[in-house]
């Protein structure tokens, strides 16, 4: 009996079997847990809550279920003692392969039903951020291959052991191993817990989808290779496993094909393009040591991002002067994912050495510069920008090139030769709907091309440039204390206008500037506030520029009762982080878990809207809610007896700890600051302390002890009874 005939029979049998449909229905239902009780990801974007969370539980459920389904299907002939009959019809390898491919077909039907089942609910709840392409591609890239991987694992273990209990044990071990540090520290091995830290609502998700597709391709090649090798274990003539392997080895095409797939998976593992090999410690001094100083007349760069592939190609041309009287060795700083295609000096090709000394997201290229003046150096470079590999267990932020977003920072736009106080001109070609934002407002569109792109020009005085480019809208806010340009993705326009973004920004700027002083990173009394992708988490600030993650403006964040009483007040909360979190940094500390930037930010939000709407409004919508939350936390049995929490299931304990931590940050700490103001004699005294704290020790994190010392209070005095 040919394979095609066996396959047709197996597919027909599986789809007619009630046993198969039990596994199909359970797999289809598994994403429900992610919508309701088992939300594994707390990031506040619509795509994370409505796609990632149900997807993760769907991956876990369907991956395990299809592994079990495969074990039971493969054991069917042994269980009912029909092996002698079936093997008389077709070789056991053919029957085995037909069952595996049939299980794949059942998984395809399962994913189609799953996508259809939750499509409308997901799109409705994502509201203006609904993204059908992201929804469908996420399930196809992550959940469908999870079932295939489960099928392969079960098939391999059963083919080797020929026992249900042993196969089940090894599958369970693989599930548990996927949550171990050994597996989670490297994205490429993760089967049922793929690297999905967040989905963006506005800036595209090419990066997590590319990483996920690469992960799935590696695992399928890797396990497909072992599955082909496991066919050698097919039992023949009651020879046992080793005798059967010796007999089946004559079918050389099985081990050859398996070895080819394993070799392909090894190539993918060794050449993954997403994360570099940099350690978590960064030696900034060594990184910026580019060798003997040179004089630069000018630098020009022509840059062409490929948004479909996520790569970049550029040419850097500069005229420099080596006044040292001899050849000197220089080091060029470049993104660790880029390669130098060619370097020339005065038209002659020169050799260069890639030191592969990954530091942060960068590395050095070493080359020699002869003595002389007016030396023309041309560098052709390009590649896929890599992410800092030290944090690849949870972080995928940093440089990105995609159809929806281009963010190139820390020498990912162009190599750095350490040039400063010179003329740097950069031309970059971008999709025509993109708006380019560069440092010092130095970007301008110089041409509209005939291929759906525009050419932008950037000027600067040094060769360290950072750019953001996306489908940005812009609002100008003119407050009494400062002015701001707010750039945000057009997908967020409706929700920001609903929450009166321009009015809120003006209120916050005037209030906080009057109470705590101006932001130290303003430039000419102007702030450029830029919304960036959710992959970056939080934000950051450089002179004149502040970056805020889109998570601060999502539909979930702007309805978070922890942060404020209404959407516009929550928006104000996020802007107030410019003072508490960026202007004066506040880092989380294990010794003071309640002391974060949230405490002072929530307190300041309360003060702003208490003064706007009155004492009763502030008391009812803030202080009383803090008191109620703290009281509820203290009445909780596990808060009073943490020793019992350690005995509870990890997921249950984790949810309680997260809830307790949120209460401490968003309610307990604001309440303690409120109490401190009362002990100091009023809000004016607290304002004097806060403006002093905001204006001193810039660049150093504000600690709880520093706050207490400034207030002249002790921890005991701020205890909430």
Helices and strands as residue ranges (DSSP letters): H 3-16, H 18-29, H 32-35, H 46-47, I 48-52, H 53-74, H 76-79, H 83-89, H 92-126, G 127-129, H 132-138, I 139-144, H 145-161, H 164-177, H 181-184, G 187-189, H 206-230, G 231-233, H 240-248, H 252-270, H 284-287, E 295-306, E 311-322, E 328-335, E 338-345, E 348-349, E 353-354, E 362-369, E 372-384, G 389-391, E 400-401, E 405-408, E 420-431, E 435-438, G 439-441, E 443-448, E 453-462, E 467-470, E 472-478, E 483-489, G 490-492, H 493-498, H 501-516, E 526-532, G 534-536, E 539-542, E 545-549, G 550-553, G 557-559, H 567-576, H 597-613, H 615-618, I 619-623, H 624-635, H 637-640, H 642-645, H 650-663, I 664-668, H 669-680, H 683-695, H 704-711, G 716-718
